[in-house]
Amino acid sequence: MNDRKVALITGSGTGVGAATALLLARRGYNVLINYSRSEAEALASQAACDEAGADTLLMQGDVAEDADCRALVTGAMERWGRIDALVNNAGISTFTGAANWEVLDADTFQRIFAVNAVGAFQMVRACAPHLKAAQGCIVNVSSVAGSLGIGSSVPYIASKGAVNSMTLYLARALAPEVRVNAVCPGLITSRWFVDGLGQEGFEKVKALTEQSTALGRASTPEDVAEAIVWLIDGARTMTGELLLLDAGLHLGTRMQVPGKA
């Protein structure tokens, strides 16, 4: 049995997933890095984790496919014989805007739901026996979209709402052996948002975030990764939590009510 703990991180070639993989590698974890399309970036993520001292396994797979989910788990078990942490980070959207319904079709809706919600469930189902054996944990990467009903598109918002509800269910179903929590970021300064919104659109949303939120800043991938790793390595009495990482977006605007002079 390998003495180092093992983390399986979906969508870990770029952004939050890559930052989480690197931080866990620095914490002494071996990591399975998964990607669906971004092979070059995933190889760079793997190299960074190798340099940090981790033993790594790079596997392509689409979490919407149950066979791919099971293959990822089999790969980790054959390599290391254990899985201590699952980070369900893989996610997609269409940046149509939440009100632009007419451009959406059923295939787009179902594909987003298949990756974001069904994929997360399939990964949990495949990992559950091994996580129980390791007294491990799950972190689902959700979004404020699922809590506040705002976001890039209706199917994205719905899929993250499903992830949030599923997190609560799984926290009950897998207790006491496995802790299950979710992080719910707002805007992240990552390629994912830039690709979706375009550089100009991203800069506008970033400026709006800085103007309207209590903390006046967007999260970096490293900010989100730090929260994920804390939920994995700390938070020993926390399960079923939806952790908002939105710079206070959920508080509304920074309006202050003046006192009477």
N, C-alpha and C positions, 0 to 999 in steps of 0.2 A: 504494500500500500504506500502510495506517495505521501510524504509528510507535508508537502506544500498544499495549501488549499487550492481549489479549482473554481474558476468562474467561467461560465458560458454566457457570452454577450452577443445578442443578435444585432445585426446592423452596426458592426464595430469597425468598419473600414474608415469611417469619416465621423466628424462632428462629435456629438455627445458620446456615442459608442466608443470611438477611438480614444477619447480623453479618459473615459472610464476604464478601458482596458489598460492604458498606460499607468493610471494611478493605482490600479489593483496590482499590476506587475511590480510597481515600486513598493507596494505593501507586502510583497512576498507570495502573491498568487501566481499560479499558472493560468493561462487564459486561452480559451478557444475564441478565435476571431472569425466572425461570420460576415459574409457579404453576399449580395445578390448580383450586382453589376459592377461595382467600383473596385475592380481587381487591383489596379495600380495603387490606389489609395490604401486598400487593405494590406497589400504587401508592405507598404511604408509603415502602417500601424503595427504590423507584426514585427518588423525590424526594430521599431522603437521599443516594443515590449521585450524583445530578445535582448536588446542592449541594457534594459533595466534589470535583467537577470531572470526573466521568466522563461519557462519552457512553453512554447506556443504551438498551437495547431490552427491552421488556416483552412476554412471550409466554405465553399460556396453553397448557398441554399436559399430557397424561397420559403419563408415561414408560412405562407398561405397553403403550402403543400405539406400534408401531414407526413408523408414519407420523408421529406427533407428534414422536418423537425426531428423525427426519430433517428435519422442518420446523424444529425449533429450530436445528439445525446449518445448514440453508439460510439461515435468517434471519440468523444470525451472519455467515456468509460473504458474504451479499449486502450487509450493513451495513458490515462491516469488512475482509473479505477474508482473515481469519486467525482461528485459534483457538489460543491458547497454553496454556490450562488448562481442564480439565473437572473440575468438582466434582460428583460424584454424591451429592447430599444428599437428594433426595426419598425419603420413607419413610413407611410406615404400619404400624399394628399393631392388635391387639385386646387390650384389657387384661383378659384372662380369668384371668390367673395361669397359670404354666407347668404346674401340676398339674390344672387344671380342663379335662380333655380332652372331657368329654361335651357341653359347649356348643359345641364347634367343629364346623363342617361343611366339606365339601370346597371349596365356593365361597369361604368366608372364607380358608381356607388358600391356595388358588390365587391369590386376589386379592392377598394380602400378598406372596406369592412373586413375583407378576407385577410389582409396583411395585418392591420392594426389590432383587430379584436379576435378574430378566429385564430390568427397566427399566434398571438399571445397565449390563448387557451391551449392550443396544440402543444406549444413548448412546455407549458406547465404540466400538462398531462403526461408528456414523455419523460420529464425530469422528476416528477413527484416522488417515485419510490427512492431514487438516489438522494434527493434532497432530504427526505425523511431520515434516511440512514445516516446522513451527515449532520442532522440537526441544523439544516441550512436555512437559506432565505431566498426570497424572490423580490425583485424591485421591478415594477412595471413603469416604463417611461410613458406617462400620459401627457396631459396638457391642460392648461387653464380652459381650453376650449370645451372640455368635458364638464367643467365645473361652472363656468360662467355663460356658456352658450354663445361664445364668440370665437371666430377663427376663420381659417382660409376657405372653408366650404362646409355645406351641410353634412355630407357624408363623413368628413373629418371630425366635425363636432360630435356627430352621433357615435362614431367609432370610439372616440375618447371617453364619451359618457359611458359606453359599454365597458371599456377598460376600468373605469372607476368603480362601477357597480360590481364587476367581476373581482376586483381587488378585495372588496369587502366580503364577498362570498367566499373567495379562496382563503382569506385570513381565518375564517371560521372553519372551513372544511379541512384545512391542512394543519390546524392547531392540534396539539401544542408543539409538534415537532418542527414545523416550518413557519417562519414569520413571512408575511406578505404585505408589502407597502407599495405605494406609488409616488412618484414625483410628478408634479404638474407645472412645468415651466410655462412662462409667457414667451415673449420674443427672445430668441437666441441668436447671437451674432455668429451664425454658422453658414456654410455653403448651402445648406438645405433651404434656408429662407431666401438667400440671395438668388438661387436658381429658380425658386418658385415665384418670387415677386419681381425679379429683375433688379439690377443695382439701384436704379432710381427709385423704384417702389420700396425696396428695402430701406433705403436712406430715409424716405418719408415716414415709414412706420417706426423706424428707430428714433427719429426726431420726436414723433408723437409720444412714444413711450417715455422718452427722457423728459418731455414737457408735462406729462399728465400723471405719472405714477409717483407714489410717495418717495421712493428712493431715487427716482430720476435716472434709471439706467436699465439696460437690457442685460440678460444673463449671457455669459460666455459659455462655451461647451465645458470648460473647466469648472465653472461655478456649479453647473448641474452635476458633473461627475463627482465633485466633492460631496454633494448631498447624497448621491447614490451610494458612494463608498461609506459614508457615515451610517446609512441605513443597513449596510451589509456588516460592517465591522463594529459599529456601535449600536445604539438604539435597541438594547437587548430586551427591553420590555415594551417595545412598540410593534404593533401589528394592526393591519386594517386602517392605516393612516394614508390620507391623500395630502401630500405635502406641497403646498403652493409655493412656487419659486417664480414670482411674477413682479417683484419689486414693489408690491403693494397695489397692483392693478385692481385686485378684488375690493380694495377699500374705496374705489371711486376716485374722483378728482381730489386735488390737494386744497380744496376750498376750506377755509377756516371760518367758523362763525364768530364774529367779534363780540367781546364782552361789553357790558354797559359801562360807559365812562364814569 
